[in-house]
Amino acid sequence: MIVPFSHVLFFAGILFLMGMFCAVARRNLIMIVLGVEIMLNAAAIIFVAAALRWQHLEGQVFVLFILAVAATEVSVGLALIVYGYRRTGSFDPGTYNLLK
Amino acid sequence: MTIYSVIFYILALVILASTGLAITRRNLVHAVVYLVFSFFGSAMLFYLFGAPLLAVLEVIIYAGAIMILFLFIIMMVKMDSIHERQYPLNQLLPAALMGVLYLVLGALLVSTDPNSKVTLAVAMALPQEFAKYLFERHWLSIEIVSLLLLIALVGALHLGRRKEKEGSAKIP
């Protein structure tokens, strides 16, 4: 017996809120992508706990796909950030105001 | 209270503390290193929840590959300090209100659901069983994900390519 399922839900919910705060309130593009990673990780924790709760492997399979999508998102996102840095010389999304 | 629940609460505290430190750091290298600690904690949590293969993959992919990619990017470009946003009161008040509302609704939703009262039992999905289940039922999704990774590789290469003749492109 580990813990009630609700404790895991509360814990992962707080982790998700932390990631959301990081993605919304920070002003650095790299920190925004880090916040998205934290949110994906919180979702993965809930999926693994739900797989244990219902004794079914489907949740663990979905975490594998979350890992693959997170890797994809990070590689393309960081390439986009470097591209934007080359164009504007800054990581502040507030300076990305050119339309050419 | 069994030893497993003690381990869960300790891991939860460590993960929340290291994530909270990571999202408030000014220095990006410190933030990434704190986040590596957080992902190691998540991997141990996966092991506690009976997913040893996913725990190993979390360490390899999240803490290993993704965070090192972040470190590469941070160290590759010179980072000028960005003035972080000050929170004006007329934005902070609605944000705090919505956050508290969301928190209360989520707590109500979780605490009133009869499904969430169930205590998790200790179980373990062996990697063999997991892989058999994965490739018997979800082989098409595996192929689609592999295609997605290939497309991401091509896209990242295309975006990272340096344009030789372009006046507007500033090359550091």
Interface residues (C-beta under 8 A of the other chain):
Chain A: M1 I2 V3 P4 F5 S6 H7 V8 L9 F10 F11 G13 I14 L15 L17 M18 G19 F21 C22 A25 R26 R27 N28 I30 M31 V33 L34 G35 E37 I38 N41 A44 I45 V48 A49 A51 L52 R53 Q55 L57 Q60 V61 V63 L64 F65 L67 A68 V69 A70 A71 T72 V74 S75 V76 L78 A79 L80 I81 V82 Y83 Y85 R86 R87 T88 G89 S90 F91 D92 K100
Chain B: T2 Y4 S5 F8 Y9 A12 I15 L16 T19 G20 A22 I23 L28 A31 V32 L35 S38 F39 S42 L45 F46 L48 F49 G50 A51 L54 L57 E58 I61 Y62 A65 I66 L69 F70 I73 I74 M76 V77 M79 D80 I82 H83 E84 R85 Y87 G99 Y102 L103 G106 A107 V110 S111 D113 N115 S116 K117 V118 T119 L120 A121 V122 A123 A125 E129 F130 Y133 L134 R137 H138 S141 V145 L148 L149 I151 A152 L153 G155 A156 L159 G160 S168 A169 K170 I171 P172
